[in-house]
Amino acid sequence: MAPKGDNVVVSNMNLEKLLSMKGGKGEGSYANNSQAQALHARSMLHLLEEALDSVHLNSPDVPFVVVDLGCSCGNNTIYIVDVIIKHMIKRYESSGYQPPEFSAFFSDLPSNDFNTLFQLLPPLTNNGSISMEECLASNGHRSYFVAGVPGSFHRRLFPARSIDVFHSAFSLHWLSQMPETVLDRRSTAYNKGRVFIHGANESTANAYKKQFQTDLAGFLRARSIEMKRGGSMFLVCLGRTSVDPSDQGGAGLLFGTHFQDAWDDLVQEGLISGEKRDNFNIPVYAPSLQDFKEVVEADGSFTINKLEVFKGGSPLVVSRPDDATEVGRALANSCRSVSGVLVDAHIGDKLSEELFLRLERRATGHAKELIEQLQFFHIVASLSFA
């Protein structure tokens, strides 16, 4: 008889409380496994700056407020906020205005490791008592005030008409909950034998798609209330080029092949039951451009300045691509940094360790294929609020 997991089934009731990237600064942490996200974000900086050029400049007497939604706990969010604020300072100065004071809100679910994030923040220059020009000249310091905002971005988080710029990268593809039909054994959408949408039947794929579009609609409704007139929003999430929602592209190769096989290994070895595996699903959906566009247009609050699929590259950052062991470890750490918290909660720490060891071994055996084929595409959206 297969042993039970140490903890709980990751149900919709506790997903919001549990979901987070792997905290801390260990080998499997998000902070140490988000180099690919950093590279992908840097490759899109020109698109971000284009979006910022459309932001209305308010009176310098009014603080300028920036929000990063789904900030996680690494350096990437700090870097992006710095880029946004420095760009806006230049815009104010080139328009002949004294730059205002800036505030930045870092927002994620309550389970996010905000402690690690705040430890990474550079100190505020001289407690904010010097000029903005001096702040810019002070390397290793920040020129803005900071606060953390725990909560789901699928709902309201801020007062009405209070935010100038919303940024969100690599987060909107996470669903607020698993579709109930996917976990219901009586439903045609029941994802039996799988832990991800990739390769699933049409009913399962459509259930994921519907949940994503419902979540995105809630996200846009909340932001349309919180954003100032003339504000801008820059959004990046996993995307796909296929019209078939069960073909999840790079996300499918990450979660739907060797990760899936590692779960099957645990079942075949009698370490967990098939039902235990089937009750776990990765709550991620990589939308097509059309999936995304339909929701934005139906909401009607935002002008689409840019909406495109952007080739982001591989999620694996390795120094020796021909070293199969390094590639295997990189894939396992990448998977663990984003899904490890959910896996731990579902089957317990010990079995989670066994799962990721098997994933690493399988990925090592397919290292060449992973280096050649594992590529992510992203949906990039620049939206304005008139």
Secondary structure, 3 states (H helix, E strand, C coil): CCCCCCCCCCCHHHHHHHCCCCCCCCCCCCCCCCHHHHHHHHHCHHHHHHHHCCCCCCCCCCCEEEEEECCCCCHHHHHHHHHHHHHHHHHHHHCCCCCCCEEEEEEECCCCCHHHHHHHCCCEHHHHCCCHHHHHHCCCCECCEEEEEECCCCCCCCCCCCEEEEEEECCCCECCCCCHHHHCCCCCCCCCCCCCCCCCCHHHHHHHHHHHHHHHHHHHHHHHHHEEEEEEEEEEEEECCCCCCCCCHHHHHHHCCHHHHHHHHHHHCCCCCHHHHHCCCCCECCCCHHHHHHHHHHHCCCEEEEEEEEEEECCCCCCCCCCHHHHHHHHHHHHHHHHHHHHHHHHCHHHHHHHHHHHHHHHHHCHHHHHHHCCEEEEEEEEEEC
